[in-house]
Amino acid sequence: MNSANGHQQRALEDYRLLKQFGIRTVRESIGWRLVEQDGRFDFSIIEARVHAAKELGLQICWTLLHYGWPEDLDVYGDQFVPRFVRYCRAVAEFLQPFGGPAPVFSPVNEISFTSWGMSVGMFRHSNMAYEHARRDAKRQLVKAAIAGCDAIWDIIPGARMLHCDPLVHIIAHDNDPASHLHAEAMREAQFEAFDMLAGRRDPELGGAPRYLDLMGVNYYDTNQWEAATGHRLWWHLDDARRKPLYQMLVEVHERYGRPLLLAETGHVGSGRGIWIREVAEQAMMARHRGADIAGICLYPGIDRPDWANPNYWHHSGIWDVVAQADDPQARVLAPAYAQGLRQAQALTERFSDAAAMPTIVVLSHLRWHGANTRPRQILGNIARHYNIVYIEEPVAGAAIDYTEISHPAPRVSVYRHHTSGTGELSWALAQPFMLDLAKRHAQPIVWLTTPMALPLAKALDPSLVVYDAMTDPAASGNTAQHWPEREAAVLAAADLVFTGSPSLRDTKARYHRHVHYFANSVDTVHFEPALDRSNGHPLQAAIGGPRLGFYGTLDEHIDGDLIAAVADAHPEWQIVLVGPIVHRTEASLPQRANIHYPGAHTYQAWPQFLVGWDVCLMPYLTDASQPPANPANVLEYMAAERPVVSTAIRDMGALYGDVVAVARDEQAFIAACEAALASTQAERDALAHKMRALVRQTSWVAMTDEMHALIALTQQRSSVAGMAA
C-alpha cells in the first residue's frame, strides 16, 4: 500500500502535509517480511521515513509485525518467537539513534484480529479447525509480543510499548438467552490478548502488567454487529442498538487503567468529517469520565487501495490520491474531512479540561433527540463554555415516576422525567429533582425554551435567566390559554431574550430591552453525505421517483390538506415525510398510495433520506394562528443543494426568497414543485451556487460564541449593579 499510494517515495512530502493540521506524530509499519531476506536485515526501506521525520521533528510510532512475516517461517512453529526476537533487536539497534529516550513501538499489530485472520486463511492458510487455529495463533503472537518487548527494552530501556486491537460491540440478534450468552462471549474475546499480555490469563505465556504499557484500540463504523447474522449496526443510520463509543472506552479504562490511544479510526468516502468529529466528542466524554485518553490516530493519512482489489480506492484519507497530468499520485485534500478534522481538533482543545465550569440548566419543551435541531446545536456548541443540564418536559402517563439520563455530547446531560401526572402539571412534578439540582449547582444560569417551566426556574435561584423564544403564544397547543401570562412573566424575569427569526425579535422587543436575533445556521459537515448521490436510506430504496421529501416534527403546524393536494395532483410523485407524529394522530395526516411515512428517525440519518429527494418541502400552515417560523431544516436542504419549495411562512421570503420557491396557495405550491422538477442542469447549478453562498455565511460556533459573550457581559453588569446597590 505504501508503494501503491507513493508514500514509500514521498514520505517527506506527506509529513509536511501534516503540518497543515499541526499533526506531529505518525504511525508507520516496518514490514518484517520486507526487511529480512535470507536471514539478513536491510532497513533501507524505512530510511527515507526515518530521516524525513528527524528533519521535521516528527515522532514515529513503529509497528514491527503488521500481518506479515518471512515466507520461510511457520507462525505456529518453534522458530517463530526466536526469529521475531532477533528481528526486534535489529529494529531497536537500527532506530535507537533516531527515537529519543522513549520511542514507541508496537511489536505485533492487532493480535486478536491477526489470529482470527489466520484461522480463516486471510493471512496464512491453516488446516487446523477454526477455534484451534485462532487460539494457537493468539497464544503464539502474545508470546512473540512479550519476547519482542524484552528484546527492545534490552537495547532501549525507556521504550514504550503500544499494543493495539480492534474495539468492538457485539449483540444478540434475538431475545434467546443462549444468543445473548454467545454474543457476550464473542464480545469478551476482544480482551483476551490484552489479558494474556497483562498476565491475567494463561500465565504460562509470561505476561505481566508491565507489558500492557500503552493500549491502542482501533475503531471504525463497522465495529458493531449482530453475533449470529453478522449484520452491522450502521452508524450512518443511527441504529438504536449501537453502544456509544465513550462507554466502550470507559470500559477499557476501568478494566485495565492504562493510557489509551484510539490507534486507528476513520471513515470512507462521504461522512469522513462528521465521523472524526463525533469520535473526538466521544473521546472527550470518555476523558471527562476518568478515562486516560492519550490521543486519536487517523487511518490512513493518504488514501489507500483495497486489500483484495488494488484498483479500488477507498477515499478514506485526509488526502485522496488523484492522478493529474503532471503527477499520477497527486495528494488532494478532502475538503469536508479537513473541515471536520479542524472542528475535531478545536473540540478536543476546548473540551479537554474537565475542571469545574458554570452550569446552564435548560428547561425545554423540546426533546434533545427530536426533530428540532436549533436548541441542540446551540447548546451543544455553547457547552465549550458551560456544563449543560438539559431538562426535557416530563412525559406523562407512566405507571411509576422515573428519570432517563443520557449524555449525548461533551458536557451535556439530558434528563427526561416520566411521570404519572398529566398536562401542564407534569412540569410541577419535576420540582423535587429541581430542588436537588439547586443543591448541586448554586445559582446556575437558567435557559428557558418555554414559559410554562418558569415556576421551576425560580426554584433554582438562578444567577441569570435566558429565554430562547422559539414561538408565539398562538402556537402552544393545549397550553395556549396560559401561555400569554406565563410568557409575560418570563419576559419580566429574563435577563436576555434570544430569537431565531426577525418577526419574533420584533414582537418580543416590545416587551423587553435585551432581545437578540440569531439566525439559524447549518452543520455543513454533517450534511456533506447528502451531496454524495451514491448514498441513500434503505427504507427509501423501494420508493420510486421523483421523490419530494420533508423531515421534521409532523405536528399541528403541518398542512395536511396541502400535502394531499400535491399527492393527488401528481400520483406519479412520491412524497416522503420523515419524523415523529406530535400533537396529532396518524389518522389526521393524509393517507395516499404515494405518501410514505418512514417514521421518526434521528438527526444522524437525515442526510441519508435527503440525498434521495428531488425536491425538499416546507409544507407548513400559514394562517393567522401559526407562529413566525425560520425552520432550521431549510438551510440543511440548501446544504444538500436540493430545490426547496415552501409555503409563505413569515420570514421565509425575506430571508431566503432568492433561493427558496415561496408559494402562497396550493396551486402555486404544486406549480413550484413542477418547475423544480423540470429545471435544467444549468438552472440547478446556478441555484446550488446561490445556496452555497448563503450556507457559507452561517456558523453555529460563531453564533454561540456571541451568545456566550452576551451572557458574560450581562452577568458582569449585574455584578457591578449589585455592588453599587
N, C-alpha and C positions, 0 to 999 in steps of 0.2 A: 504493500500500500504506500509506503514511503517513496518507493520508486514510481508508482503509478501517478501519484499527485505531485511529484517533483520535490518533495520535502528533502529527500536524500541529498539533492544537489543545491537546494535553496534554503538551507537552514538559517543562514544569517538574515536573508530577506524576510523569512517567516517570523523570526524572532523580533525583527524590527517592527513588523506589523503590529505585534502585541503591545507596543508602546502606546498605540492609539487608545488603549483601554487600561494602561497602567499595569498590565499583567507582567509580573517579574518571575514567575515560577512556571515551569513546564514539566510534564511527564513524558518520558521517552522510553522506548524499548530497545534493548541492545540486539537481541536475536542470537541466542546461543548457537543455533544450527548454522548461522551465517559467519560467526567469528571463530568457531572451532572447526578446523579442517585437518583431517589426518593427524589428530592429536596435537596440533599446534594452534595457537591463538593469534589472530590477526584483527586488531581493533581499528583498522583504518576506516572501517565503515562508519564509525561514530566520531572520528577525529574532527570532522568539519563541525559537527554539532557542539562538541566539547569546546573548541576554540571560539566558535561564534558566541556561545553562552558566556565564556570568560570575557570576551571583548565587550559585550553588552551588559555584563553584571547580572546575568540571569542565573537562577538556581535550576538545576535539572534533577528531578527525582527519577532514578533509573530503575526500570524493570528488567530483571535478568532472564526469567523464563516466562515467555508470553506465548503459550500454546505451541511451542516448538522446541525440539532438541535434535542432536545429531542423528542422522539416518541410521548409523550403525548401532544405536543404543536402544535397548529394550527397557521401557519405562518401568516394567514390572520386575526387571532383573536385579541381581545383586550389585551390579556395577553402576546402577543409575545414581545412587546417592554419592558414592565416592567421586564419580566423574563430575557431578554437579558441584561438589565441594571444591574440586580442583579449578573448575570454571569460575566459581565465586571468588576464590583467592586471586585468580588472574585479573578479574574485573577490578577488584579492590586495589590491587597494585597499580593497575593502569590509571585508575581515576583518582587515586589518592592526592596527586599534586593539584587537582583542579577543584575539589569539592569543599574545601574548608574543613574545620574540625568536626562538623556534624552533618555530613551529607546524608541524603535519604535514599534508601534502596528498598525495592520490592522484590524479594528473592523469587517468589512464584506468584504470578498473577492469577487471581480467581481460582483458588484451589477447588472449590466446590463445583464451579461451572466447568472447569477443565476436566475434572474427574467424571462429571456427567457426560461431557462431550466424548471422552474416551470410551465410556461404556456403550455409547450408541454409534461409535465409529466415526465421529466428526473429525477427530484429530489423528487417531491411530486405530486401525481395525483391531477388534478384540473378539476372540472366540468364546470368551467367558460369558456366563449368564449376566444379565444386566446388573442386578444388585451386587453380585460378587465382584464384577469388574469395577463398579463405581466405588465400592468400599475399599478394595485393594488399591485402586488408583489414588483415592483420597489419602489413605494412610501413607502411601509411598511419597506423595507430594508433600505431605506435612513433614515427614522425616527429612526430605530434601530441604524444605524451607528452614527447619530448625538447624540442620547442619550447615546450611548456607549462611545463616545469621552468625553462627560461631566463627565460620571461616572469615567473614568480612570483619567481625569485631577483632579477630587476631591481627588484622592489618590496620584497621581504623577503629580504635576503641570507642570513639564518640559517635559512630554512625547510628542513625535512626532507622528503624525497620517499619515499613508500611505494608501491612497485609490487607489485601482487598478481595472482596467477594460481592456478588450481587445482593441487593436488599430487596426482598420480595414479600408480597402478601398473597396468601392462597386461601380460598374459601370453598365451602361445600356447595354443590350445585342443587342440593335439595335439603330437606329437614331430617333426613335419616341420621340418627346418632352415629352410625358407622361411617357415613360420609363425612361428618364433622371430625371424627377421630382421624380419618385418613387425611383430610385436608390439613389438620393441625400437625400431623406427623410430617407431612411434606414441608410445611412452613418451618417447623423446628429444624429441619435438616440444613437450613441455610446457616445455622450457627455451629454445625459440627466441626468444621475446620478451625474456627476460632477457638472452640472449646479444646480441641486437640492441641493447638499451639500453646494455649494457656495452661495445659496440664490438667484440665478439669475432667477429661475423659481419656481413655486409652493411655494411661500414664507411661506405658512401656515405650511409647514413641519418643519420650524425652521432653515433652512440653513442660513449660514453666511460665509463670506470669511475666517474666522479663521478656519473653519472646513476643508477647502481644503488646507491642510498643505503641505504634500509631495504627489506628484502624481506618480502613477505607471501605466505604460502601458505594456500590455502583447502582444507579437508579435511573430507569427510563419509563416512558409511559406504558410500556408493555409488561412491567414488572408486577402486575396484579392480575390474577386469573382464577378460574374455577379449577379445582383439582381434577375431577374426573373427565371433564369435557375439554379442558384447555382453553375455553372461551375467555378472551381478555375482558377485563373490566375497564372499558375505554375511558381514558382521561378526557378526551375532547368531547365526549358525550356526557361527561359528569355522572358516570354510573354511581348511584347512591351507595353501592356496596363497597366502594373504594375506601381504603383506610388512609387518613391524612398522613402525608409524609412526616410531619413533625412528630406524630405519635410513634411512628416506626423508628425515627432517630432517637427519641427519648428512650424507647425500649432498649435499643442497643447500648445507649449510655448507661442506663440503670443496670444492665446486665454485666457490663464489663468495666465501666468507669474510666475508660481511656479516651484520649483525644481522638476526635472523629473527623475524618475528611470525606466529603462527598467526592469520591475519587474519580467518578465518571458520571456525567449526566449530559443530556442534550436531546434534541428532537430533530425530526426530519421534515424537510420541505417547509410549508407554511406552518405557523404556530411555534417556531423556534423562540421568538421573542417573548411570548406570553409564558412559554414553558420555563425559561430560565428565570423570569421574574417571579413566577409562582414558587419555583424551587427556592429562590432566595428568601421569599416570605416565610416559607415553611422552615427553612434553616434558622431564621431569626426566632420563630415561635419556639422551636426546639431549644434554642440557646436561652431564651427567657425562662424556660422550664428546667434549666440547670445543665443541659447537655453541652459538653465541651466541643463545639463545632469549630474546627480549625480553618475550614475553607471549603470552596466549591471548585471542582475542576471540570472544565468543559471538554467534551469529546465529540468530534475532533475539532482542532483549531482550523485545519484546512480540510475541505471536503474529501471524501474517500469513495472508492467504488465498493460494490457489494462483495462479500467474501466469495460467493459462489458465481457471481456474474460480473466480471471485470468491466463489462460495457455499461453496467447500470450504476449511476452515481446517485447517492442518497440525498444530496443537497442538505447536509446536516452540519456543515462547518460554519464558523464565523465568516469565513471566506469560501465562496464557491470557486471551483476550478472551471474556467471558461476559455475555450480555445479562441484566440484572436489572431488577426493576420500576422502580427509581429511576435506573438507569444502563444504557443499551443497550450500552455499551462498557466495562463494569467490568473491572478488572485483577484476576485471581485467580491467586495464586501456585501453581505446580505443585509439590506437596509433595516428591515423590521427586526432582525436578530440583533443588529447593532444597537438599535433604539431600546429594545427590551433589555439588553445586557447593560447598557448605561443606567437604565432605570433600576435594574437589579443591584448594581454596584452602589448607586445612591441610596437605595433602600437599606442595604447591609450597613452602610456607614451611619445612617441616621437611626437605625433600629438596633444597632449592636449594643448600645448602652442600656443595661437593664436597671439603671438607677431609678429611684422614685421620681415620678413626674406628676404634674397636676392631672386631675381627673375631670373628664366631661361625662356626666350622666345624661343619657339621651332617653327621653320618653317619647316613643313613636307609635303611631297608628299603623305603620308600615312594617312588613316582615323584612328582615335583613336579606333573606334569600328569595324574596318575592320579585315581581317583575320590575318594580320601580328602582332604578339604579342610582338616582341622584343622591339620596342620603348615604348609600353605601360608598359611592365614590368620594363624596365629600369627607365623610368620617373616616374612611379607610386611609385617605391621604393625610388628613389633619392629625391622625394618630402618630405622625412623626414628632408631634409636639406634646401629645397628651395620651393618657390611658383612657380608652373609650369603654364605658359600660352602657351597653345598648339594651334598654328595657322595651320589649315589644308589648303592644296592647294585649292584655290577657285573653286567652282563648276560653270561652265559656262552654259549659256543658259537660265538664269532666265529672266522673264519678267521685274522685277524690282530688284534692288540691296537690299539685306537684309542679316542679320547675325544670325545664330543659335548659341546659347550659352548653353553649358551643363557643369555639374560639376560631372564627373563620379567617382572621387576619392578625398580623402582629399588633399587639397592644389593644386588641378588640375582643371583648367578651359580650356574648349575646345571651340574654335571659328571656325565656318565653314561659309565662305562667299559665298553667291550665287550672281553671277554677270551676267550682260548681255554681258560681254566680252567673248572671246574665246581663246583657246590655251595658248601659253606662256604668252600672255598679261594679263591673268587672275590674275597672281601674282601682276602685277603692279597696278591693280585696288584695291588692298588692301592697297595702300600707305596711304590714309587718316587715316585709322584705325591705321596703324603703327606709324604715327606721333603723334596721340593722345595717343597711348600706351607709346611712348617715354616720354611724359609729366608726365605720372603716374608712370613710372618705370625708374628712372635715371640710365643710364649706366648698363642695365641688362646684364647677360650672354646670349649670343645668341647661340642656338643649331640648327644646320642645318642637315637635312637628305637628302637634295637635293641642289646642287649648283645653281639651277635655281632661288632660292629665295635670292641669295646674295645681289642684289640691295636693297631689303627691309631690310636686316640685317644692312646695312650701315646707314639707316635712324634712327636706334635705338641708335646709338653711343655706341656700346657695350663695356663693360669692358673686355670681353673675348669672343672669338669665338671658339666653339666646332663643329667639323664636324664629324658626325657619318656616315662614309662611308659604305653604305649598298650595293652598286652595282658598276659595271664598266660602262664606257660610252656607250658601245655597247648595254646595256640593257635598255636604256632610251626611247625607242619607238619614239614617234613623236619629241622629243627634242634632239635626238641623234646628229644632226648636230651642235647644240650649246653646247652640254654637255662638250666636251673636254676643250674649252677655259674657260667656266664657272667654271669647276672643278679646272683648273689650277689657276684661280683667288681665289677660295675658299682655296685651299691649300696654297696659298701665304698669305692669310689673317688669316687663322686659327691659334689659339694658341695650340690647341690639336686636334688630329685626332684619333677617335676610329673606330675599325673594328670588324666585327663578324666572320671573317674567316681568317685562316692563309694566304691564297692566296691574299686576299685584303690587309692584313698587308704588305706582301712583295712588292706588287705593289705600294702602297701609300708611303712606306718608301723610295722609290727612289726620292720622291719629297718633303718629309717633315721629320724633325728631331724628332718630338714627335708623333710617331704613336704607338698606344697601341691596342693589340688584346685582346678582351674579348669574350671568348667562350659563346655561348648561354647556358641558363640554363632551368630549368623546375619547374613549381609550382606543386610539388607533392601533396599538399593538395587539389588543385583544381581538379586534375585528379584522386584522390582516388576513386570517384564514378565509374570510368571505370574499377576498379578491382572487383566491385560488379556485378557479371554476372546476377543478377536479375534486373538490371536497363535496360534502353533502351529508344529510342525515338519513339513516336507513329507514326511518318512519315515513320519509317523503319519497323514497326511491320508486315506489309503485304508483305514485300520483303523476299523472301526465302533465302536459303543459299546453299553453302557457300557464305559469303559476303566479298568482297575486297573493301576497302574504302580509300578515301583521303579527307581531308579538307584543305582549304586554298583558295587563290585567283585563280580563273580559268582565267588566263591571257595568254599572248602570250608565256609564258615560259612553259606551259603545253603541253606535247607531245600527241596531239590528235590521231595521227596515231598509237602510241604505245597502247593507251587505246583501240582503235578499234580492234587492233590485238589481245589483250588479250581477249576481249569480243567475238571475232569470234572464237578463238582457243578453248574456253570453254563456249558454250552457257548456260551451267548449272550454271556457276558462275554468281553472281550478283555484279555489280560494282556500288558503291555509291560515288558520287562526290559532296561534300558539299562546298558551298562557292559562293561568288559573281562573276559574269562574268565581267571582266575588260579588256579593250583594245582589245576586240574581240567580235564577235557576237555569240549568242547562236547557230546559224546555222553552225558556224565554228567548233563547238565541235561535237564529234562523236555521232551519234544517233543510238542506238540499243535497242532491246527489253529488254536486260539485263543490260543496263546502265541507271542509275537513277540520277536525279538532284533534290534533295530536296529543293534547293535554298540557299540563303545566311542566315546563322544562326550565332549568336554571340558566342563568346568565352565561355560564360556561358553554352551553350547547347552542346558544343563539346564532353564532356565525355559521354553524353547520346547516341550520334552516335557511338563513338569509341568503347563502350562496346560491340556493336553488330557486330564488324568486326572480321573476322578470320585472315585476312592479311591486313596490312596497306601499302599503296602505296606511292611512291615518284616518280611520272611519269614526271620528268622534261626533257626538251630538253637539249642536251649536245653538240650541235655543237659550232663552234668557236665564234658565235655571242652571246652566252649566258654567263651570269656572273658566277664567282665563287659563290658557294652557301653553306650555312650551315643553312638550314631552321630550325626554332625553333620547328616545329611540329615533327621532328624525335625523339627528346627527349620526347616529350609528348606521342608519340606512345610507347616509351620504358617505360614510367611511367605506362602505361596500360598493360605492359608486353605482347604485341602483336608482332608477327613476322613482320618484316619490309623488304620490297623489294624496292630497289631504282635503278634508272639509275645511270650512272657513273658521277655524279656531282663532279666537282673538290672539294676536301677536304673531301668528304663523306667517301671514302675508308680509308684515313689516320686517320680520326677522329673516325670512328665507324665501320670500316671494320670487326672487330671481332664479331659484333652482328647484323649488317645490311647486307643483301644479296645484293651486288652491281653488277648489270648486265650491260654488255657493248653493248648488242643489243637486239632486240625484242625477239628472241628465248631464249636467256639466261634469260631475264626478265620473260617470261612465265614459263620456267623451274624452276626458283627460287620460283615462286608462287606455282607451283605444289609441290615442295619439302616442302615448308612451310605447305601446307595443309595436306601433307602426314606424317608429323613428328610425332614421338611417344610422349607420355606424358613425358617420361624421357628426351627426347630432348628438349621439350618445357620448362620443369622445369630448365634444365641447361641453356637455353637461357635467361629465366627470371632472373636467378641468376646473370648472367653477366650484364643484363640491370640494375638491381637494384644497382649493384656496380658502374656502370657509372653514374647513376642518382644521387647517394649519393655524388658524387664529385662536383656537381654543386650547385650554390646558387645565385639567383638574388640579394639577400640582400648583400652578401659579395662582389659581383661584383660592385654594385652601391656604396658601401662604399669606395671601391678602386677608383672608378671614382671621387667621391667627394673629396677624399684626393688629387688626381692629380689636380683637378680644384683649390682647395685651395692652393696647392703648387705653381702652375703656376701663380695664382694671386699674391701670396706673392713675387715671383721672379720679376713679372712685377712691383710691387710696389717699390721694392728695386732698380730695374734698373731705374725707373722713378726718384726716389730721388737722385740716383747717377748722373743722367744726369742734 
